[in-house]
Amino acid sequence: MEQAEAARAVDAAIGGRFKSWVAPGPGVIESVGEDLAVGLTGRAPYRDHRQWAALEEFHDRH
């Protein structure tokens, strides 16, 4: 993967969720990692995501 393509994939996964003055919580970090994996592979993680539904809805609204 070329550097520009990797940068686009990371930017898409982050989606503006990190602010430079705030340390992201574990749930946000995990969500970004999963979004990056899905973006690169096109496959959703196997595990059930109901525990993260509120966090994902929050990020979708902001």
N, CA and C atoms as a LAMMPS dump frame, in Angstrom:
ITEM: TIMESTEP
0
ITEM: NUMBER OF ATOMS
186
ITEM: BOX BOUNDS ff ff ff
-5.0000000000000000e+02 5.0000000000000000e+02
-5.0000000000000000e+02 5.0000000000000000e+02
-5.0000000000000000e+02 5.0000000000000000e+02
ITEM: ATOMS id mol type element x y z
1 1 1 N 0.85 -1.165 0
2 1 2 C 0 0 0
3 1 3 C 0.898 1.231 0
4 2 1 N 0.574 2.154 -0.865
5 2 2 C 1.357 3.386 -0.934
6 2 3 C 1.01 4.306 0.235
7 3 1 N 1.907 5.217 0.541
8 3 2 C 1.73 6.102 1.681
9 3 3 C 0.461 6.945 1.566
10 4 1 N 0.176 7.472 0.399
11 4 2 C -1.025 8.296 0.221
12 4 3 C -2.291 7.483 0.445
13 5 1 N -2.314 6.248 -0.034
14 5 2 C -3.472 5.377 0.158
15 5 3 C -3.642 5.037 1.641
16 6 1 N -2.528 4.774 2.322
17 6 2 C -2.585 4.481 3.758
18 6 3 C -3.095 5.688 4.532
19 7 1 N -2.644 6.87 4.168
20 7 2 C -3.097 8.092 4.851
21 7 3 C -4.6 8.289 4.663
22 8 1 N -5.111 8.031 3.47
23 8 2 C -6.556 8.161 3.227
24 8 3 C -7.339 7.151 4.067
25 9 1 N -6.824 5.929 4.169
26 9 2 C -7.507 4.897 4.951
27 9 3 C -7.557 5.281 6.427
28 10 1 N -6.461 5.792 6.944
29 10 2 C -6.417 6.212 8.355
30 10 3 C -7.334 7.404 8.579
31 11 1 N -7.299 8.382 7.698
32 11 2 C -8.179 9.552 7.836
33 11 3 C -9.644 9.137 7.827
34 12 1 N -10.002 8.218 6.955
35 12 2 C -11.385 7.75 6.881
36 12 3 C -11.787 7.032 8.172
37 13 1 N -10.883 6.237 8.73
38 13 2 C -11.184 5.497 9.961
39 13 3 C -11.306 6.443 11.157
40 14 1 N -10.447 7.449 11.225
41 14 2 C -10.484 8.379 12.354
42 14 3 C -11.741 9.232 12.3
43 15 1 N -12.077 9.706 11.128
44 15 2 C -13.311 10.456 10.947
45 15 3 C -13.474 11.648 11.875
46 16 1 N -12.385 12.303 12.243
47 16 2 C -12.462 13.481 13.097
48 16 3 C -12.717 13.181 14.562
49 17 1 N -12.575 11.933 14.977
50 17 2 C -12.895 11.575 16.365
51 17 3 C -11.827 11.965 17.365
52 18 1 N -10.583 12.187 16.916
53 18 2 C -9.519 12.543 17.84
54 18 3 C -9.31 14.049 17.812
55 19 1 N -9.157 14.634 18.966
56 19 2 C -8.798 16.036 19.102
57 19 3 C -7.405 16.071 19.72
58 20 1 N -6.563 16.959 19.265
59 20 2 C -5.164 16.968 19.702
60 20 3 C -5.012 17.245 21.194
61 21 1 N -5.994 17.851 21.824
62 21 2 C -5.862 18.214 23.225
63 21 3 C -6.547 17.224 24.169
64 22 1 N -7.111 16.16 23.628
65 22 2 C -7.823 15.186 24.444
66 22 3 C -7.298 13.783 24.152
67 23 1 N -6.98 13.046 25.208
68 23 2 C -6.574 11.645 25.033
69 23 3 C -7.834 10.82 24.775
70 24 1 N -7.874 10.07 23.674
71 24 2 C -9.069 9.271 23.379
72 24 3 C -9.211 8.112 24.355
73 25 1 N -10.444 7.79 24.656
74 25 2 C -10.714 6.667 25.531
75 25 3 C -10.544 5.346 24.801
76 26 1 N -10.471 4.265 25.554
77 26 2 C -10.278 2.942 24.944
78 26 3 C -11.355 2.574 23.929
79 27 1 N -12.602 2.946 24.191
80 27 2 C -13.677 2.607 23.255
81 27 3 C -13.516 3.298 21.917
82 28 1 N -13.069 4.55 21.943
83 28 2 C -12.857 5.285 20.7
84 28 3 C -11.686 4.683 19.929
85 29 1 N -10.625 4.359 20.633
86 29 2 C -9.456 3.759 19.981
87 29 3 C -9.833 2.431 19.325
88 30 1 N -10.592 1.615 20.036
89 30 2 C -11.013 0.327 19.485
90 30 3 C -11.921 0.529 18.273
91 31 1 N -12.813 1.485 18.36
92 31 2 C -13.728 1.755 17.254
93 31 3 C -12.971 2.191 16.001
94 32 1 N -11.986 3.062 16.173
95 32 2 C -11.183 3.511 15.03
96 32 3 C -10.413 2.338 14.435
97 33 1 N -9.84 1.489 15.286
98 33 2 C -9.12 0.309 14.789
99 33 3 C -10.022 -0.602 13.983
100 34 1 N -11.23 -0.803 14.476
101 34 2 C -12.172 -1.648 13.748
102 34 3 C -12.59 -1 12.436
103 35 1 N -12.827 0.317 12.467
104 35 2 C -13.197 1.008 11.234
105 35 3 C -12.086 0.919 10.196
106 36 1 N -10.841 1.026 10.639
107 36 2 C -9.706 0.894 9.724
108 36 3 C -9.671 -0.512 9.139
109 37 1 N -9.845 -1.519 9.976
110 37 2 C -9.824 -2.907 9.504
111 37 3 C -10.943 -3.162 8.491
112 38 1 N -12.136 -2.671 8.785
113 38 2 C -13.256 -2.855 7.863
114 38 3 C -12.989 -2.126 6.554
115 39 1 N -12.451 -0.909 6.646
116 39 2 C -12.15 -0.147 5.44
117 39 3 C -11.118 -0.819 4.555
118 40 1 N -10.16 -1.49 5.17
119 40 2 C -9.098 -2.14 4.399
120 40 3 C -9.496 -3.513 3.88
121 41 1 N -10.312 -4.226 4.651
122 41 2 C -10.645 -5.601 4.268
123 41 3 C -12.043 -5.742 3.682
124 42 1 N -12.926 -4.779 4.006
125 42 2 C -14.309 -4.896 3.575
126 42 3 C -15.111 -5.888 4.391
127 43 1 N -14.551 -6.346 5.501
128 43 2 C -15.224 -7.333 6.353
129 43 3 C -15.447 -6.762 7.743
130 44 1 N -16.658 -6.922 8.236
131 44 2 C -16.97 -6.491 9.597
132 44 3 C -16.396 -7.5 10.595
133 45 1 N -16.051 -7.048 11.793
134 45 2 C -15.566 -7.98 12.826
135 45 3 C -16.635 -9.003 13.172
136 46 1 N -16.217 -10.134 13.626
137 46 2 C -17.131 -11.232 13.932
138 46 3 C -17.957 -10.972 15.183
139 47 1 N -17.35 -10.351 16.192
140 47 2 C -18.016 -10.235 17.493
141 47 3 C -19.221 -9.301 17.455
142 48 1 N -20.074 -9.459 18.404
143 48 2 C -21.292 -8.656 18.527
144 48 3 C -20.934 -7.244 18.985
145 49 1 N -21.486 -6.243 18.329
146 49 2 C -21.149 -4.859 18.633
147 49 3 C -22.215 -4.131 19.447
148 50 1 N -23.181 -4.833 19.977
149 50 2 C -24.236 -4.144 20.717
150 50 3 C -23.692 -3.342 21.884
151 51 1 N -22.603 -3.783 22.484
152 51 2 C -22.048 -3.053 23.622
153 51 3 C -21.501 -1.691 23.209
154 52 1 N -21.203 -1.509 21.922
155 52 2 C -20.644 -0.245 21.437
156 52 3 C -21.674 0.6 20.697
157 53 1 N -22.913 0.187 20.661
158 53 2 C -23.928 0.882 19.871
159 53 3 C -24.056 2.353 20.263
160 54 1 N -24.068 2.645 21.559
161 54 2 C -24.211 4.042 21.999
162 54 3 C -23.026 4.882 21.542
163 55 1 N -21.815 4.342 21.628
164 55 2 C -20.623 5.065 21.194
165 55 3 C -20.66 5.312 19.687
166 56 1 N -21.044 4.31 18.926
167 56 2 C -21.104 4.469 17.48
168 56 3 C -22.167 5.485 17.08
169 57 1 N -23.306 5.473 17.744
170 57 2 C -24.352 6.442 17.457
171 57 3 C -23.888 7.855 17.795
172 58 1 N -23.167 8.01 18.898
173 58 2 C -22.623 9.309 19.275
174 58 3 C -21.706 9.841 18.192
175 59 1 N -20.809 9.008 17.695
176 59 2 C -19.871 9.453 16.658
177 59 3 C -20.564 9.725 15.333
178 60 1 N -21.618 9.009 15.043
179 60 2 C -22.367 9.255 13.812
180 60 3 C -23.067 10.618 13.85
181 61 1 N -23.461 11.055 15.044
182 61 2 C -24.13 12.345 15.19
183 61 3 C -23.159 13.511 15.168
184 62 1 N -21.873 13.281 15.476
185 62 2 C -20.911 14.401 15.586
186 62 3 C -19.909 14.368 14.496
